[in-house]
Amino acid sequence: MGPLDCVGCHATVDKHQGSLGNKCAGCHNETKWKDFIFDHGQTKFSLDGKHKGVACADCHPKHKYKDVPVNCHGCHKKDDKHKGQFGEKCKDCHNTLGWATQKFNHDKDTKFPLEDAHARVLCAQCHKPEDKDAKLKTDCYSCHKLRDEHQGLYGEKCKECHNVKQWKEARFDHSRTTFALRGKHEKTKCKDCHPGHLYNDKLPAKCLACHRSSDVHSGQLGELCERCHNEKGWSTDVKFDHNLVRFPLLGAHAALGCEECHQSGNFKNAKPGCATCHDKDDVHKRQLSSRCERCHFAKDWKAWKFDHNTQTHFELKGAHKGIVCQACHKAEVTDKFDTPKECGVCHADQDVHQGAYGRACQRCHDQESFKRVAK
């Protein structure tokens, strides 16, 4: 009696060369040898997706069935566009539906979620082949060092100012520092105040640290610019209490602009005397000295009052009443009045005695008239 199993008769035509055992009926039937059925799901490697319909020989060349790799890289190494950079665990990102179908979620599967501009970046831009064995850093500076317009002067804490939405949108809350940006400082570029290293250079917060070249006062008024100026601008809403200095602004002076008396920025050089500004208005030609305030008022130059009897040592009586000032004060006074009080000084041409009785005319005459002689 002949053999009853397939191998007994068909061993010579077994293309598997016995590597799949003697149970040919598990795949083949008696109708046609080439018509076979095999459930690959009974193995450790189910065929799904694009694996379905693949010719057996594509995965089992030369009818090799033992020790056939079941990992993706074993068969698809030549298809690895990453050139081994991401290792051999292809199924972490890809599936059997096709290489283009990826299931890797960078936001959930890593500690670096891809947000905004990062979401549009290709893998190879961050994961470069030459760095495949190195642990990829997640700080901004590691990838964007070449785009650092600050050239390292502001350190490596890029996210203090920049965000992942757009690199050029730099925002930093300067109020977190001891110097809040207000007024014109809000639009000032960082490098205008921070020309050196941001963290190593200690930047003073005083105005003159940045604006010394703009100081029209040449340092005469000290360094506390904020006492008069503000961040809106050097000439905007300038406030200064002039009553705290030697020359309080009274009357018409209160409405004057600073530049009308201080034509230069050297305020300390300004002299407080009236003649400094009003010399051209002095109708007395300095014959009554430069102390205009003894007669005039700050409210109005034309408003004046002077009592010769109480403010001097020479009381005006008789004919002296109503006499014009220049009649006695003819010479220019530079400091103090040195006008003599003796009658003979002013009335020498009227002395009928021709000086024989001296200059003390008041011993005989009075101020009513020279013609009146005391008895």
FENRA-V412523 format. One line per field, one symbol per residue. ss: DSSP state (a for helix, b for strand, c for the rest). psi: psi as a letter, one per 30 degrees, with the letter a starting at -180 (. if undefined). A space follows every 50 residues. Layout:
ss: ???
psi: ???
//
This chain:
ss: cccccaaaaaaaaccccccccccaaacbcccccccbcccaaaccccccaa accccaaaacaaaccccccccaaaaaaaaccccccccccaaacbbccbbb bbcccaaaaccccccaaaaaccaaaaccaaaccccccccaaaaaaaaccc cccccccaaacccccccccccccaaaccccccaaaaaccaaaaccccccc cccccccaaaaaaaccccccccccaaaccbccbccccccccaaacccccc aaaaaccaaaacccccaaaccccaaaaaaaaccccccccccaaacbcccc cccbcccaaaaccccccaaaccccaaacccccccccccccccaaaaaaaa ccccccccccaaacbcccccccbcc
psi: klkflefefgefgjffhgfgafieffellfekefjlkkjfffagjkjlbf fkfkkefefikhhkfkgkkflefefgeffjffhgegagieffellfflef jkgkjfeeflgikjkcfffgkkeffeikefgffkjkkglefefgefgjff hffgagieffellfekefikkkjfffagjkjlbffegkkefefifakefe kjkkgkefefgeffjffhffgagieffellfflegkhkkkjfffafikjl bffffkleffeiflfieffkkfkefefgeffjffhgfglgifffellfek efjlkkjfefflgjkjlbffkfkkefeeiflkkedlkgklfkefefgefg jffhgfgafifffelafekffjkk.
//
